[in-house]
Amino acid sequence: MTSSPVVVVLPWVTFMTDSASDLLLLRSDQIMRVWEVRANEEVLAALRLESLALRDSLPELLMQIVDALSTTIDRTEIQIRWDRSESLRIGRKHGRERAVNLDYTMDQMIFEYHILRQVICDVMEETRPLKAIEREVIVCAIEQAVNDAATQFSDTLRELQEKLASALTHDMRGPVTSAKINAQMILRRPDDQELSRKAATRISAGMDRLDAMIRDLLDASLIRAGNHASLIFEEYDLAAMTREIAEDFNITYGDRFVVVADSPTPVFWSKTAVHRVVENLATNAAKYGAPDTPITLTIEQTPSQVMLSVHNQGNPIPREEQASLFQAFSRAESAKGQPGWGLGLTVVKGLTEAHHGKVSLESTEEKGTIFTVELPRDARPSG
């Protein structure tokens, strides 16, 4: 005995369907697998995302299409409005996630949706041809999500620009104002050597902070533009460079930094870029780790790979906050109130990936917080 077809009412169309929603639900895992493979092959930015971050909100969109294909005529206008708001929420969520990832452009994000639409239709039609009206539902749902995601992508970029303008006004003005005041003190009392020494020290520290801000901005801009051509690769000893960085930090933070490494550790990397990576991770550990506790920089190596980890003690970073730490202007709740723009780890991730490497985070009560950068020993571009 066969079941009667179900009448479906959508905001844009009324039609008859049988088991399209069941088929989509049954094939949803296969669709996501096929889509992920194609996205990795065809969307450049997707290669730099872990699987969960790549998929993010798209499974929710699939489930909404399942619901749209199975909705009956009994659906009320209130339910229709709810479906519309849910579509808006999913699209906006995806748009925001992609906008804060410096690797993505709007074109690449939209291309992800176009691939998803093709994959849904192709996979479902392996079982039976889609009816014209079923294809219409799928296309309309994807187009609505694309429109919402693109709107949110633009809105998020505008929010980031406004945040950056505010940071430029507030954060950069601080070191400049301090330097001006201290310079005036030196001019007023040029014979007071002790005052001049302290004022000059404060000026130097302020200029160091300003320089770090400017470098973060420049690095983030290069990463957003995908411009890694400026990296100059050379052969050097990573262990020796890391020890030099630790010595400099020990002057500032009081002998907290310890280097554990086999020496030498020859690598073929951009020395300037990796120096920034180590500095940013060390600064992060000093700012957010437990005060007056050791910070350990450990280098391990295989014939082809080199791993650098930075460990600090202190309160763990909640798991739900870990994935967003590498996004531009994103900071953990525990970091609120600390100076900085939330670009340090974004720069770490971007420069690491420019060396065909990856960065990971482990943070627990028992182990503390460990950031690990893994790079090929020779990261020069092929060809």
Buried (B, 14 or more C-beta within 10 A) or exposed (E): EEEEEBEBBBEEEEBEBBBBBEBBBEBBEEBBBBBBEBBBEEBBBBEBBEEEBBBBBBBBBBBBBBBBBBBEEEBEEEEBEEBEEBBBBBBBBBBBBBBBBBBBBBEBBBBBBEBBBBBBBEBBEEEEEBBEBBBBBBEBBBEBBBBBBBBBBEBBBEBBEEBBEEBEEEBBEEBEEBBEEBBEBBEEEEEEEEBBEBBBEBBEBBBEBBEBBEBBBEBBEBBBEBEBEEBEBEEBBBBEBBBEBBEEBBEEBEEBBEBEBEEEBBBBBBBEBBBBBBBBBBBBBBBBBEEEEBBBBBBBBEEEEBBBBBBBBBBBBEEEBBBBBBBBBBBBEBBEEEEBBBBBBBBBBBBBBBBEBBBBBBBEEEEBBBBBBBBBBBBBEEE
